[in-house]
Amino acid sequence: MLTDTLPSVSRLSETGPVAGSSADDLVRLERATGELDPPFALVDLEAFRSNERDIVRRAAGKPIRLASKSVRCRALQQRVLATDGWRGTLAFTLPEALWLASCGFENLVVAYPTVDRAALRALARMETHSITIMIDSVQQLDLIDEIVGRRSTPLRVSLDIDAGWWSLAGRVRIGAKRSPVHSPFEAASLATEVVQRDGWELVGLMAYEAQIAGVGDAPPGRPVRGLALRAIQRLSARELAQRRAEIVGAVQAIASLEFVNGGGTGSIESTTNEAAVTEVTAGSGLYGPTLFDSYRSFEPHPAAMFALPVVRKPGHGVATVLGGGYLASGAGDRTRLPAPHLPAGLRLDRQEGAGEVQTPVLGGPADDLRIGDRVYFRHAKAGELCERFDSLHLIDGDRVVEEVPTYRGEGRCFL
Ligand SMILES: Cc1ncc(COP(=O)(O)O)c(C=O)c1O
């Protein structure tokens, strides 16, 4: 079971111990949040800060761009960006980037192509140099030119490059289905197309190696799959380092680039190692959701959680909490379910999973739960949790020190 493999929160990291045993943690969280009525979401600041420091350590001096989709809380994003090592935001939509810019955020790169007409027109009117949009095809350039027409300030643009690993002459392709631009030649052709057009300024390159950064290399209970994954990730990292450097060289000959972005929480070490990459992206590792429990090179501390109330006791070894069906996006398998975290030793029911209105939790500790008690869960992914809650309660030690709005709590829903 997924829950059987959850690490205890008492482990040590290179950045020092976080909290005590899971029993101590439960007492601490209960003390801090006793006055709150669940459901509510929280961020344990000690774990969050420790995760933040560990990301900076792993980046070994390379600037880190914050993946805002993985945080979705302006106050926390501001705090992280004020910390040494972090520089700029990787936004997930143009409307989000426009909003963040209006709130004073600078150096925003929109990571995914946009066809939002109103947002593009607003961007063209802004005469700003703080937002860069992403393209990977001439059709996107054509469409955007058609939407915004002539402009006095060029649109800043970055090319999205496919970081997937191809073998058997491209018949087997491993990686996210993102950009069609794979080779140095294709990248140089698109770069040429951009610089030959009026109204565009080519400022960056991005290549996100999802097959390394987003896939844990030690899947619990699947040692053979782990071996295969590690072999593929090694080959892919080697191939990408060479190809990315060639692409950067080819594009730099056409335009002077301000940044070359790559990586994510799961690939910081290998991405950082590449001289051609000027900055690495990270976000999920701050909250430490369950999908990031299965990497060998780092161990984020569970920092973001949500608490649900026990509302009934259907029988021996089971307690039922209200709500809980906060599934993560991606392939629809069990790894996308939230996981009961505290009290330790609870697990989901295989038949019911996490339900829209109620979720049974099973295991010995369920017998000790009384109606009105809370169960603390972890989400499988990071920022998606914030789409379910208006605010995050920030906990320092055994106190709630602040309540900060999520994007949703600010009335912002971008995706
Ligand atoms: C373009 C891009 N870069 C980086 C990341 C990594 O973000 P995180 O560190 O939150 O996993 C993602 C995640 O999906 C992404 O889409």
The ligand as an SDF file (V2000), in Angstrom:
LIG
                    3D

 16 16  0  0  0  0  0  0  0  0999 V2000
    8.1550   23.4000  -17.3410 C   0  0  0  0  0  0  0  0  0  0  0  0
    8.3360   22.8110  -15.9900 C   0  0  0  0  0  0  0  0  0  0  0  0
    9.4860   23.0270  -15.3390 N   0  0  0  0  0  0  0  0  0  0  0  0
    9.7020   22.5190  -14.1110 C   0  0  0  0  0  0  0  0  0  0  0  0
    8.7490   21.7520  -13.4860 C   0  0  0  0  0  0  0  0  0  0  0  0
    9.0940   21.1640  -12.1350 C   0  0  0  0  0  0  0  0  0  0  0  0
    8.3720   21.6770  -11.0940 O   0  0  0  0  0  0  0  0  0  0  0  0
    8.4350   21.0050   -9.6580 P   0  0  0  0  0  0  0  0  0  0  0  0
    9.7450   21.3130   -9.0630 O   0  0  0  0  0  0  0  0  0  0  0  0
    7.3080   21.6520   -8.9490 O   0  0  0  0  0  0  0  0  0  0  0  0
    8.2360   19.5500   -9.8290 O   0  0  0  0  0  0  0  0  0  0  0  0
    7.5410   21.4840  -14.1240 C   0  0  0  0  0  0  0  0  0  0  0  0
    6.5340   20.6360  -13.4900 C   0  0  0  0  0  0  0  0  0  0  0  0
    5.5910   20.1760  -14.0730 O   0  0  0  0  0  0  0  0  0  0  0  0
    7.3250   22.0320  -15.4080 C   0  0  0  0  0  0  0  0  0  0  0  0
    6.1790   21.8140  -16.0860 O   0  0  0  0  0  0  0  0  0  0  0  0
  1  2  1  0
  2  3  1  0
  2 15  2  0
  3  4  2  0
  4  5  1  0
  5  6  1  0
  5 12  2  0
  6  7  1  0
  7  8  1  0
  8  9  2  0
  8 10  1  0
  8 11  1  0
 12 13  1  0
 12 15  1  0
 13 14  2  0
 15 16  1  0
M  END
$$$$
